[in-house]
Amino acid sequence: MGPVSGIVVYVILWWLVFFTLLPVGVRTSREAGGDAEPGHADSAPVNPYIWRKVLAASLIAAALWGIYFWIQGSGLISLRPNFHG
């Protein structure tokens, strides 16, 4: 795997993990026991903890990328066609 394909795989993994983590732990103002501020949607989160989710997505994506790199490098699974003949 070249450096560009490694970066592409990491970026795709990062976005997948980040979007998966977005709804985790968010509470609306109604769930938190208050009312929404004027001009805000009722479903807007009180505190979305974006930077924690960015950090968590980075660490999880790095771990998944490492597993992918190990599997791909070990030859356990090959994505290249294997022609005999």
N, C-alpha and C positions, 0 to 999 in steps of 0.2 A: 504494500500500500504506500503510495506516494504521499508527500506532505499535503498536497491540495485535497486529495480524496480523504485524508485523515481529518482535515479541518472541516470539510463538508459534512462528514459523518458526525463529528462532534456538534456542529451547529444544528443539524437536524435533530439529534438527540436532545440538545439543550432546549430547543423550542418545544418539542414534544413533552418533555418533563415539566417545563415552565407552565405550559397551558394546562397540564394535568394538576399542578399544584395551585393554580390560581383560586379555585373555589375552597381550598382547604383552610379552615379556621376563620372565615369571614363571618361577621355578624352585622346585620342591618341595624339601623338605629332603633327600630321597633323591638328587635330581639335583645338589644342592649338596654332596653327600658326607657327609651326616650322617643322624641319625635324627630322626623327628618328636618334638617335646616331648610329654610325657604330657598327655593330654586334647585334643591337636590331631589333626585328620584327617591322614592320610598325604598327601593331595593339597593341603594348605594351603600357600600360597606362603611362602617364607622372607622375602622383602621385595617386596611388591606394587607399590611406587612409586606409590601412589595420587595424591599431590600433583603428581607429574610428569605423570601421565595427565590429571588435571583441567586443568592448564595447557595441555597439548598439545591436549586436546579443545576448550578455549576458543579457542585460536588457529586450529585447523583449522575449527571451526564458524564463527568470524568470517569466515574467508576464503571458505568456502562460502556464507555468508549474503551477503557482498558480491557474489559472482558471481550469486547468485539475484536480489539487488536490482537489479544492473545489467541482467540479462536481462529481468526483469519491467518495469523502468522504460524500457528502450529500445524495447519493443514487439516485440522479436524473436519472443517467444512470448507469446501472449495467452491467458489462462485465462477470459476473458469471452466469452460467446456473441456472435457477429457475425451479426446478422439484417439481411438486405437485403430491403427490400420495403415 
